[in-house]
Amino acid sequence: MSHPRLSLALDAPDALPDAGVIALWNPSAATDLGDLPRGRVQAVQGFFPDHAALAARGIDTRAEPEGPYAASVVFVPRAKAEARAILAEAAARTLPGGRIWVDGAKIDGIDSLLRELRGRAEVSEPIAKAHGKIFSFRADAGLLGDWIAEDIAPAPGFVTRPGVFSADGVDRGSALLAAALPARLPARMADLGAGWGWLSAQVLAREGVESLDLIEADHAALACARRNVTDPRAAFHWADATGFTPAQRYGGIVMNPPFHAGLREGDPNLGLAFIRAAAGMLSLSGTLWMVANRHLPYAEALKTLFHEVEEIGGDGAFRLSRAHKPVVGASKAAPAPAAARPIRRRIPRR
């Protein structure tokens, strides 16, 4: 099935140039790109599951843009600051005069972006289809200079970027989990879904830690973590935590797992996949410390996968759990999450 709006837009005779590389900004694993010239496109996608899925389809996929590009197609994310930053990057890296197509759903704020861009550039007549719009404007390096992404300071000594989960401050669940961690932790630790590294920094401040693997699917978040966590004991892994295989099993794992399969709908299967992955990565005497929204049904999975499970705190919204000693083979025997779609990053705060 063709992309409902892109296929209509590309029917125009001058929709795309006849030569040169076309950048695709933020396409997902499910985005239909069949109407584009496959040999001339380069996808810019920093979210590991989508990146891997696009590359598996034979699409030239990069975590960071290169350019210059002859034209660009921007698939708008939900977070407005992130959308602006992507558009500014596309305008700067597309050759002057090159066309930049902007595609998005109404629920992702495409109408707001259209209004803003009309005040800055000559915008084509939008095509409305499938609860969204697509339109274009011509690239100019200085056109959206004030939309270029800048550092955000969410906590003293830390930086984030637009679009990263909890970019404007420490997530409350992570803060609760950090406060509940024991003074001494196992020597070999991991943080699954490490984000921009705040919780990892709290782990490294505990006694006993000799190494910590930060495993994060969002390339931008991991880049922030590299800046925020400079301790030589830390190692950084751009990967989907649910499919990551460590070199050695861990003595302890901390995590604040996502539970959204898209940008809105909650899906407990995602957290369950993290729990199963953690159980499979831990040594037989290993311990998992996790925080999750209290309403999510994770208790039974923890009891199935670990010999010892206890609630160690939380509040009305979050539950803190400690799970000790994984059950041998249970993580492999447990049924896989029902959702076949790849795990998506958590909703960034707007």
Summary of the structure (lengths in Angstrom):
residues: 350
radius of gyration: 21.6
end to end distance: 31.6
largest distance: 65.7
contacts: 1194
relative contact order: 0.11
helix: 28%
strand: 27%
